[in-house]
Amino acid sequence: MTADDSYGRLDDDDYPAYTMGRAAEMLGTTQGFLRAIGEARLITPLRSAGGHRRYSRYQLRIAARARELVDQGTPIEAACRIIVLEDQLEEAQRINAEYRRAAEPDAPAAAAAA
């Protein structure tokens, strides 16, 4: 991958652009917190060729939500479970909306049949 290819990927939410130190700094947390949510399997950072953890912007948003819950007094394991459940609920709501749209009668076709 050339440098030009790497720059194009910086807009990709899944591109692992941030080191653990930079991610912790951006979130205002510790590297230990990032390790803990990794151990709880909330996020799985990619590893560089040297074995260092690398985080994507998407993973940082998840980590920020976990930090928000922990800052409110939620134990880290519970915070991770809450985030997983929130994600599952959002996905179920998206699927239900798709089913509802598919089940709606086509307005122009229904008017033509009348």
C-alpha positions, 0 to 999 in steps of 0.5 A: 500500500502506498502513502497515497492509498493510506491517505484515501483510507483515512475517511474510512470509519473501519480503517485502523488509523489510531494507535492505542496511545492516541485513541486513549488521548482522544477519548480522555481515558487510559490505555488500560480502559481500552485493554479492558473493553478489548478483553470484554470483547466489545471491540477487537483492535487490529494489530500492526505488523509489530503487534501494536493495537490499532483502532478505527473511528468506529471503534473509538465511537463504541469506546466513547459510549462505554466510557460514558456509561462507566463514568456514570457508574456502570461496571465495565462488563455491564457497560459492554453488554448494554452497548451490545444490546443497544446495537442489537436493538438498533439493527432489529428496528432497522429490519422492522422498518424495512419489512414495514416498507416492503409490506406497504401497498404501492400507492400509485398501483393501488390508485390505478386499480381503484 
